[in-house]
Amino acid sequence: MQRSSSSSSSAKRLSAAERKGAAERWIGLLKNGTQLDAWGQVLEAGEEYTELASDIGSMYSRLDSREKDILHRIVLCLSARVQAIQSPAIGTAQTQVTSQDLVQLETTIETLMTTAPLPAYATAASACGAPPDTFGNSPLNRGSFSASSSLNPANWFGGGGTGSLVSGAWSSASSRAPNPPQGPVLVDAEPAIMFPIPNFKWQHANPIVPQPAEICEGADAQTEIQTTHAALTSVKGTVVVLKVDKIGLKDAETYIDPFLTVLVADARGAVVDSHDTPLNIAEKRATHVHFGNHAVFLRMSFEDMQRNGCSIFFEFKHYKPKKKKISTRCWCFMELGELRKDEESVLELYHKPTDLKKKKINLHSVKPLYFHVRPSFMN
């Protein structure tokens, strides 16, 4: 498996001009809301807060995990304030989000949106202690590996294994090959932003859900922010989010109703979590089936997966009308030590059936066609 520095996706990251425009628009809405709130026009203030939360939600899919984390908190603060306006008898100024609290978020938004994020490859490479070009452009060749030793991430990156990259860019004997951390790379090279409003005031709020008329091109992003909130409230620990991008297949256009099954299996090969992507998101092209960076939120925390020796598996499935059944075409997997925050991972594809114990893995094709996924983490 190769961690690529590619940042291509169907939802492109915000440009500097878009970030600046969003910051100005959001701060303007926030100022309008807090001024109306201070004047006692609380219903009008609530409308401004709702519009702001909705606008943030419409851009959610174009943000990195650090920005999502902070803006998710801001949306919850806005939601908590709207709920306090609607139920003024519940709580006090000490326990509720107030208009004075929200004023403090102006600086938070400005700092977050006017500080250009580093490219994902730079952050990840720095966290691994490696220069940005260390990882090359090809996935790790697992086809000839034994399950007992070579499937240990430490062996792939200079820990004693015999494998090498398909491209031959470097091998396990190379002095440039880093030993990656055994866990998600949560290190940010960007300056930390201290959130000004205490958690207890907003952490139990439900995020604002805009009216159907307000949901247009931002519908997927709005769904993601709600799903994010549900995952953060149900998973105790680090939430693992997998953005599934595309899978490379020479006959990609021939598959009927293609979808992905994402599995988490423990060290014994027992499935402990399972997800299917929706059928209506797949877009078939000449040599790839695209999934629009659909976000899969695992129900098991990273810490629990680590304790149970889990791995993450991806199965590509499709419908066979003649046999009237769903069939698995190919599969791939990731070890936890391979997860890199907001960085594209390119995985080799293997012949079916899926081997959750990883004892027999054979390449699906010799063609340079792979599975593309971008992991992320939230607390």
N, C-alpha and C positions, 0 to 999 in steps of 0.2 A: 504494500500500500504506500502510495506517495502522497505527501502533503504538498499540494501545489500552491503556488502563489497567485493563481488565477482568481480573478474577482468577477468573472462574467456571471450574469444571472438575468432572469426575466425582469426582476425588479431592481433596477440599477440604483446604486448608492446615490444619495443626494449630492449634487455639485455644490461648490462653494457659494455660488449665487443663490441656489435653492435653499441652502442652509441659512444664509443671511436673510432671505425673504421670509422663510418660515419663522425665524427668531423675531423679526420685526412684527409679523402678523400676530404671533402668539403673545408677545409682550403687549401689543396694542389691545388685544382682547382681554388680557389679564388686567391691564390698567383700567379699561372701561368697566370691567366687572367689579373690581375692588372699589372704584370711585362710587359706582351706583350702590354697592353694598354699604359703604360708609354713609351715604346720604339716606339710607333707609329704604331704598328702592330694591328690595331683596329679590323680588320676582324677576325684574329686569336683569339683575346681577346674575341670577341663576341661569338665565338664557345665555348670557355671555360665557359663563363657565362651561355650560353644556356645549356651546359651539366650539370653544377652545379644546375641550376634551375630544370632541368628534374630529376636529382638524388634526390633532395629534395622532389619533387612531388611524386616520386615512393615510398617514405616512409611515406607519409603524413597520411595514415590511421592508422599507428602504433604509432602516437604521441598523447599526451594529448592536451587539448585546449590551455594551456599556450604556449607550444612549437609550436603548429600550428599558433598561433597569431604572434609570433616573426618570424617564418620561412616564413609565408605568406608575411610579410613586406620585408624580405630579397629577396624573389622571385620577388616582385614588384620592389625593387631597382635594381636587376639584369636586369629585363625587361626594366626598364626605361633607364638603361645605354645602353643596346643593341639598343633600339629605338633612343637614342641620337647618337649612332655611325652610324646608318642607315640614320638619318636625321640631320647631323651636323649643318645645317644652322638655325635650330629651337632652340631657347633658348640660354642661356649663362651658364658659369660655376657657376653663382649664382643661376640659376633656374634649371639646369640639375644635375643629378647624375653623378659625375666624378669618375675617377679611384681612386683618393685620398679618396673620400667618401667610396668607397668599401673596401679599406684597413682597415678601422675602423671596418668592420664587422667580421674580423678574431677573435677579442676578444669576440665579441657577440656570435659567433658560439661556440667558445671554452667554454665559461661560461655556455651557455645553455645546451650543449650536455655532458659536463663532470660533471654537477651537477645532481646527481640522484634525480628524482622526488619522492615525498612521495607517498605512496599508496593512492588511491582515498578515502578510508574509513577514513584514518587519517586526511586528509585535511577537509573532510566534517564534521566529528565528532568534530574536533576542532572548526570549524566555528559555530557549533550548541552548543558549550559548553558542549559536551558530550564525555565520554570515547569511544574508538573505538568499544567496544563490546556492547554498549547500544542497538543497533538495532536488535540483534538476527538474525534469519534466515527465518522468515515467513512473508508473506504479511499481511497487515491490513485486518481484517475481516469487510467488509462494509455491508455484506448481511443483517444484522438486523438493520441497521442505518436508522434514519429518515432524510429526505432531509433538514429539517429546521435547525437542530442543528448539527448533527453528521458529516455532510459533510464539516464542518468548520475545517481546518487543526489545528487550535488552540485547538479544542476539542480533537482531536486524540492524542495530545502530552501534556496532562496535563492541558488543558484549560477548563475542566469542563464536557467533554463528558463521555459517559458510555462505550465506546468501548474498546476492548483489542486485543492484538495480538492473532492470531490463536494458536500459540505455547504456549501462556500463559506466555511469557517471562517477560512482564510487562504490567500493565494496565495504564489507564489515571490517576489513583490515585497514581501511583508510584512516589516517590520523585526523581527517576532517570530519568524520562521521560522529555526530554528537550522541550522547546518551540522553534521551528525552526523559522528562519527569514522569514518574508513574502516577499519572493523574491528569485531570484537565488543566490546560495552561490558562490560568486565571490572571496572569500578570499583565498589567496594562502599562505601556510606556507613556501614556497620557497623564496629565496631572489629575490627582484625585479631586472629586467634588464633594464637599460636605453637604449633606441634605439638611436644610434648616428647620424642618418641622418634625417634632418627635413622632416616632413610629406609632405610639399608642393612640394618636389622634386620627390616624387614617388607615391603619392596617386592616381593620375589619370592614371597611367600606366596600360596597359593590361598585364596580366601574360603571360609569354612565353609558347607557345603551341609547344611541340616537334613534330617532323615529325613522321608519322605512324610507321616507322621502329624502332623508339626509344621507342615506347610504347609496352610493353609486359606484364609482370606480374604486373607492376605498373599502369596498365590502369585505374583501379577503383580509385586508389589514385589520379591519375592525373585528372580524372573527378571530384573528390571531391575538389581538390584545385581550379579548375576553377569555380565550383558551389559555393564554399565558397566566391570567389571574387565577383561573381554576386550577392550573397545575401548581402554581406557587402556594395556593392555600391547601392543597391536598398532599403534596409531597414534602416530607420532612428531610431537608438537606438540599444538596445541589441538584437542580432540575437540569436534565440533559435534553436539549432540543436538537433535532436532526432536520435540516432543510434538504429535502431530496430534490435534486436538480434534474438529472437525466441518466439514461442508461444507453450504452452503445451496442447496437445489434445490426448485423448486415442486412437483415430482413425486417427492420423495425416497422415498416408500413403494413406488414401482413397480419399483425396480431389483432385479435378481436377483444375489446374491453380489457386492455392491459391495466394492471395495477401492481402495487408493491405490498408485500407483507413484511413488516419490520418485527423481528423477534429479539427478545433478550433471553439468553439461555445461561444457566449456571455452569459450574465446572463439571457437573455430571451429565450435562446435555439436556437438562430439564428446562422447559420453557417457563419463564416467570413473568413475562410481559409480552403482549402481542398487539399489533396495530395493522390495519389495512388502510391504504390510501383510497380516497374516493374514486369511483370509476370515471367521473366526468372531468377530471383534471388532466388526464393524459393527452398529450398532443404528439401524434406520430409524424415523424419526418423521415428522410431517406435512410439515415443510419443511426438515428437516435429516437427514443421515446422520452419526451420531456414531461416533467411533473410540476413545473412552475414553482420550484422551490417551496413545495408544500411542507409546512412545519409539522413534525411529529414530536409530541411531547411525551417522553417516557414516563411511566407511572412509578418507576423505581428510582430512587435517588442514586447519584453517582457513588456515594459512600456505601449504600447497601449493595450495589452491584459489585463494588470493589471487594467488600467483605465476602461475597458469595462467589468470587472468581468468575464473574459473568463476561460474556462476549455479546456483541450486537451483530445480528444477521439480517440480510436483505434478500428477499426472494422476489424474482420477477415472475408474475403469473398472468395468464390469459385464458380466454374461454375457447374451448374446442367444440364447435357446433355438432360435428359428426358424432363425437363421443358424448356430447351433452355433459361436459364436465369442465372444471377449472384445472388447468395444468401448470406446474412450475417449469419454466423454461431454463432458468439458471439462477445462481445465487452468489453472494459474496459476504464478507464479514469484516468486522473491525474489533481489535482488542481495545480495552479501555486506555491503555498507555498510548494509543495512537490518536486519541481525541485531541484536537487542537481548536482552541476558541476562535470562532469566526474565520476559519481557514478551510478552504476547499480540500477535501480528501478524494483521491482518485483510486478506486479499488478494482482489482482484477476480478473477472467473472469465472465461475467454476461450473462444471457439468453437474446436472441434477443426478441423484437426489441430494437434498441438503443434508450435510453431515454436521450435526450440532456438536459433535465431539472432535471435529476437525482432524480425523485420522486419515481420511482419504479425500484429497482435494486434487482435482484435475482441471486444467484450463479449459474453458468453454470454447475459446477461439484463439488462433494465433494472430488474428488481426488486432491492430491497436484500438480496441473498443472497450470502454470501461464504464464503471458506475461512478457518478459524481454526487457527493454529499457534503454538506457544510455543517459541522457540529457547532453548538453554542451551549452556554451554561447560564443559569440564573439561580439566584439564591432568594 
